């Protein structure tokens, strides 16, 4: 049901045809085929994530029981559960639905990732598949999703796929960092150029935003010490915060070294402050996955510390005991997950519309620019309608397979985020528990982020024969 809603919305947005958004409303701007196609695939992903989130709404099962009283009760689904056991709508929503919807999205993007390997230009017959046939893609995604709901509900699928989600989430976090660094570099270059043209307000703007980012990063570190590392037995959190602070300071110093500035003029403290804030966010997010309630009070525990012990068994983000994924408290996303989803959406949008940069290089861009409306054909500029034109007759503007790989990783990441990176603790998916491996995935990701950023700073110095 959830898959049908998401796929239907996607197909209504861009139904079918040779261009991804050729049937969109007239208010939509004209754009390149390469951009509109990525936008359409991104809409599949975002709408799938929205439907997954809807499946977590508290009381959804009761609402469905009222709307479909004869359908949502006493159902027997062969192969999914024991044939002698009857289920209702409550047992096929929650984390059960999230895992299967995101699994369907991952399979969908994996399928097209394989099909689109080595597509060089739009003359390849596979390019028409990439850029059109949206109604049939809707049917493929819908079929995969319906089939996913027939995977046996014994806990084995969820536990195995959870580890795929952890690995995919790890790599997507690194992709997030690369795009964040690219955004910060583009931002810095744009404002520095305007400052050099005589607009001093951009210089002050750089200083103000740099200060804000460093203050926020330091604030996250201080709050981490106070709320996540102040009790006994929380020495690991003290190490996480302290070590990452040292790494951020080191990265900042490296970015402004005279030798680095000589070979990499775009390096600066704006990027360092932005990365420092992201690293401290990852540190905080990692600590929220610690199963020790003394070291992980959660937002509720921070706001109401006197009630923390009384609510220890009911507030899922702070307990090592199994939690019920169908209870209202377990469906509520914690603050870390909400911030993660906002960042996730921002990265998807940026990677879809970004100009030629590291964002497009992740997808193997071969063009100097992939902006939204650049280089519209002269004979179409005067037409009073939305137009999508082919900009890939000579070579593709991005790697088709690389694009689908990023969306595949994004679907795994959003699955883990929506389920708070929990681990199934029973075979019937009636309870989950905090997942400490996810804590280490996030903290290692923060270390990798610093290393990647430092490399972007020193690469022109180390590899002087290459153009960056």
Secondary structure, 3 states (H helix, E strand, C coil): CHHHHHHHHHHHHCCCCCCCCCCCCCCCCCEEHHHHHHHHHHHHHHHHHHHHHHCCCCCHHHHHHHHCCCCCCCECCCCCCCCCCCECHHHHCCHHHHHHHHHHHHHHHHHHHHHCCCCCCCCCHHHHHHHCCHHHHHHHHHHHHHHHCCCCCCCHHHHHHHHHHHHHHHHHHHHHHHHHHHHHHHHHHHHHHHHHCCCHHHHHHHHHHHHHHHHHHHHHHHHHHHHHCCCCCCHHHHHHHHHHHHHHHHHHHHHCCHHHHHHCCCCCHHHHHHHHHHHHHHHHHHHCCCCCCCCCCHHHHHHCHHHCCCCCCCCHHHCCCCECCCCHHHHCCCHHHHHHHHHHHHHHHHHHHCCCCHHHHCCCCCCCCCCCCCCCCHHHCCCCCCCEECCCCCCCCCCHHHHHHHHHHHHHHHHHHHCCCCEECCCCCCCEECCHHHHHHHHHHHHHHHHHHHHHHHHHHHCCCCCC
